[in-house]
Amino acid sequence: MLRGDLEWHRRHPLSAGAATLLAGGFAAGLVAGTTSCAAMQGGLLTGLSSGGRSACSGGLGGLAPGPSNPAKPSSPAAVALFLAGRAGSHVAAGALLGLAGSAVQLGPQLRAALLVVAGIAVMIFGIRTFGRERDPGPGGHGCEQAPRSGEPDGGRGPDGPDGADGAADGRVSWRGALSRITAPRPRAVALGAATVLLPCGVTLSVEMVAVSSGSALGGAAVMAGFVAGTAPAFALLGLILRRAATTRLAALAGVVALAAGLWTVSSGLRLGGWLPGSGGPALAAGLPAPGTDGPAEAATRSGGVRRIEIWATRDGYRPGVVTARAGVPTELVFHLGGDPGCTRTLTVDGRDVALPATVRLGARDAGSLRYSCSMGMYVGFVNFV
């Protein structure tokens, strides 16, 4: 029902009020977007717990977290700031999409590059987690630092290491400037805002609804509802990661972050077609289409157009490899099989398509056409011979 509602609003934008779009976006986020968005964007939450070398450092030469360092937010506050940044960026993107249309959407190649960059960042967060020490807690010791040789105060000026002013001439030191930029509160907001650059398949579908709304209010409403629907899952994941980073599970959290980063990088490489020889886990050349006894065959219809039917399933596209005749106009008719997950939105011929849909390719020269789900996890091929 949810998929039908979003599809109906996409086809009838003028009759879809802001309240209806808000409710539809919320249902999409709550029902369909939680898993895929958390998998795609959740790795950035590890950045909330990787701000320093130890629990005592609190960042670049900062104080220990707690009452003595109010600039370092508590776990609920940090997660709330992350969610606020995420909501702000998505609502702004929705307004722009409703106002300017698909011209402001990120293209598949740019999304792929951003996935690679985000994956590397998540792996860095994971590596930094290994260097953290557990918070010694109230009355704990070990946070004192020995003064540098010949400097009674350890080289610390009144404003932090080396002094916030950095030198006698009043210039701001690079460490002072960097510590302000990467302070816990701004970092949490920035990480949340960055999630808009890593849309999952469901997010792309909702963005297309925002485009079809034809107004800034409608686009903002559907994206606001979507973010609200996915917020509980992100809040829970963020609190778990923050808690794990201050316990003996910190190393395990680091391993999970490294694995998530590697997965994100590989997804970006597959989405961009930059991973040599990668057919994806659901190439499924020999798997029949659902409800049939064999692979789909191209059939001639009126006008001499060849039609190929493909099913998008949770396990990928079936059949994953099809053959068409070169030089003959061809259409790919994509159906949804059950709950397809991220395969409901695919990237083909340099554009994003929300399924179900018919993709008209025209007459093609001999060669191979590659398409993938919006997250780069599943791919398929059309071989023209």
N, C-alpha and C positions, 0 to 999 in steps of 0.2 A: 504493500500500500504506500509506503514511504517513497519508493522509487517511482511509482505512478504519479504521486502528488508532485514531486519535483519535476518530472517530465511534463506534466500538465502545465505547471507554472512556467516552465521554459518555453512552451509553445503558445501560452496566453499571457504574455507579460503585463498587458494593460489591466487585466482583471485581477491581478495578484496584488493585494494590498500589503503594506509594510508589516502589519500584524500577522498576516498569513505567512509571509515570507520568514518572519522571525520564528514562528512556530515550526515551519517546515525545516528551517536550518537547525533549530534545536533538536528536532527529532532525528535529523540526519547525523548530527554529531553524537548524540546519545546512543543511537542504535547501530549505525554503520561506521562512524568515524573513529570510535574510541581505539580499537585495536590497531588499525592501519596508521593512524596519525601518531599514536604513541610509539609505534615501531619506527616510523620515519623521523620524528622530531624529538622523541624522548631522550635521545643521547645528549642533547644540549643541556638537559637537567643536571648532568654530571658536572657541568661547569660551575654550578652553585656551590660545590663542595671541594673545588680544586684551587682555591685562591691563595694558597701558601704552602710552605714546606712542612709546616707542623701546626698543631693546634695552638702553639704558643706564638707563632709568628703573625698569624692573622693577615697574611699578605706580604707585601714588600716592606719588610721592616716594621710592620704594624704591631699593635698590642695584642694581647691574648683576647679571644672573644669572651664576651660576658659583660657584666655591668660596667667594668672599667673601660670597655671599648664599645660604646653605644653605636658607633658607626657600622659595626658588624651586626646585621640583623639576625634574629632568631630563625630557626627553621621555618615555622609558619610564615613569618614575615618575608623571608627570602622567596619562598614558593609563591606567596601572594604577589610579590613584585614581578616575578617571572610571568605569572598569569596575567597581570595587568599589562605588561609589555606585549604579550601575545595577543591579548584582546585589542589593544590599541592598534597594532599593525594590521590585524585582520580586518577590523572595522574600516580603517582608512583604505585598505586595499579594496574592500567591497564597495565603498563609495566611489573610488576611482574607476572600478570596473563598471559600475552602473552608469557612471557619467561618460566615460570615454570608450567603453566597450572593450573588446578583446585586444585593442592596440596596446594596452598596458599589461597584458598577461606575459609571463615569462615563457620564452620559447623552450622547446625540449633540450636543445644543446646547452643553453644557459643553465637550465635546471640541473642538467647532468654535471656541469662544472661545479655548481654550488653544492651538489651532493658530495662530490669528491672533497671539496674544501671543508665542508662540515664534518665529514668522516675523519679527516686528518685532525681537525680541532678536537673532536670527541676522543680520539686516541691520545692526544696530548693531555687532555683532562684526565684520562685513565692513568697515564704514566705518572702524572703529578700526584695522583692519589696514593701511589705506592710510597711516596716520600713523606706523607703526613704521619704525624704521631697522634695517638689518642689524647683527647682532652684530659688533663690530669684531674679536672674537677675542682670543686671548692677546696681550698687549703692545699692544693697540690703544689709540687715544686718542679723545678726544672725549666722554668721560663726565663730565669735570669740569664743574662748574657755577660760574659766576662768582658771587662773594658779592654780596648785596644791598648797595646803597649804605649805608655807615655801619655794616655788620654784618660783622665779620671772618670769621665762620663761615657767612655766607650765610643767617642766620636759622635755622640748624639747631640744635636743642637736642641733648642727648645721646640722644634717642630718635627723631629724625627731624625732618622739617620742622615748624617751629613747636613742636617738642617734643611727645612723646607725651602729656605731661601737659597741654599746651595752654596753660597760663597759670600765673601765680604762685600762684593760689588753689588749684591742684591739680586743677582740673576737666579731664576728658578732652575734647580737641578733637574736633570732628566729623570732621576728616580722619583723626585717629588711629583713631577707632572704625571709620570706613568702610574704612580700609586693612586693619584686622584682619578685618573681615567678608568683604572681597573678596580676601583673600590667596590666592595661587595654589592652595595645597593645599585649603582649604575650598571654593574655587570649583570645582575639578575634581570633588570629591565631590558637590557640590550639582548641578552640571550633569548628572552621571551619574544621580543620583537623579531629576532632573526628567524623564528620558526615559519614566518610567512614566506620565506625564500625557499622552504623545503616542503612544498605541498604534497600530500599523499593523494591517492586516487580519488578518495571521497572529497577531499578539499577541492580538487580540480573540478569535480562535478558541481559542487556548490558554487564555485567561482563562475561557472558557465551560467548558473541560475542568476547570479548577480549581474552578469553581462546582459542577460535577456530581460532583466527587470526594467532596464531603460532609464533608471533614475538613481541618483546618489543615495537617496533615502532607502529605496528598495534594496540596493546592493549592500549598503551598510547593515540593514536589518537582517538579511539572510546570513551574512557572515557573523554578525553578533550572536545570532541564535546558534550557529554552528559552534562557535568558540565556547559558548556557555554549555552546550551539550557535551563537549569533550573535556571541560574543566575538571570534573571530579576525578577522572582517570589521571590527568596530569598532576593534580594536587596530591593524590595518593602516592604516585610514583616519585614525585619530588620529595615528599616527607620521608619515604622509605630510603631513598638514596642519601639524603642529608643525615639521617640517623645512622645509616650503615657506615658513613665516612668517619664517624666519631667513635666507632667500636672496633673490635677485632675483625669485623667483616669488611674493613676498609680495603684490604687487599683483594677480596672477592669482588667488591664493587669496581675496583680498578680493572680486574679481568673482564667483567661484564662490559665495562666501558670500551675496552680495547676490542672486544668481539663486536660490539655495536658499531664502533668506528670502522672496522674492517668491512662489515656488512654494508654500511652506508657507502663506503668508497667503491666497493664492487658493484653496488646498485647503480651508482653514478656512471661507472665505466660501461656497464651493460646498456644503460639508457642512452648514453652517447655513442654506442657502437664502438667503443675504444678498447674492448677486451677481446683480443684475437681468439678466434675459435670458440667463442662462447655462444652456445645455443640456448642457454637458460635451462632451468630444471624442468620445464614443461614443454620441451620441444615436441614430444609426443607424436612423431611422424606416423607411427603405426596405430595410434589410438583412434577409434572411430568417434564420430560425433555422437553426442548423447541421443538415445532413442533410435539409433540406426545400427545396421549390421556392418557397415564399413565406412571408409572415409568419404567425405563429401566430394561429389563430382561437379565439375563445371558444366552448366547446362545453358544451351542457347535459348534466349527469349526473343521477343519481338524487337526488331531493329538490329539483330545480330550481336547483341551484347552478351558476353559470357558472365554468368553469375556463379559465385562461389559462396557457399554458406559455411560459417565458422561459429562455433559456440565458445563463449567466454565462461570458464568455470573457475572454481576456487583453486584448481590444480593447474591452471594455464589455459591455453587456447587449443581447441580440438577441431579438426586436426591441426597440428602445429606446423606442418609443411604441406603445401598444396601446389599443384602445377596448373598453369594457365598457358594459353597460346599467345605467343608474341605477335604484336601487330593487330590484335583484336581488342576492341573496347571491353574492359573487365570491371565488374562490380564485386566488392566484398560485402556480404550481408552478415553482420555480426549479431548473434542472439545471446541472451543471457541464460546461463544454465544454473538454476538455483541461486545461491548467494555467491556471486563471483569474487567478492573482495576487491583487491586492487585492480583486477583485470577489467572492471567495469568502465575504466577510462584507459584508452590506449593512445600511443603516439605512433602515427604513421605518416609517411611522406612529409615530415617536418611540421605536423600539426597535431593537436590534441582532439580526440573524439570521445564523446560520452556515449556509451552503449545503452540500449540497442541502437544501431545506426547502419546505414548503407554508405560505404565508401566507394566513390566512383573514381577509378584510376585512369580511365581512358585507354588508348592503345599504347602499349609499352614495347620497347625493344627487348631483345633477349637479355636475360640477366636475372637477378634476384632482388626482391623487395623485402626488407626487414621491418617488422613492427614490434612493439613491446608495450607492456603495461606501463602506466605512468610512473611507477616506482622502479622500473628497470629489472624487476624480478623475473618476469616471464616474457618470452619472445616467441615470434612465429615468422615464417618465411613464405613468400609466394614466388615460385620459380617460373619465369616466363621462358618457354622453349619454342 
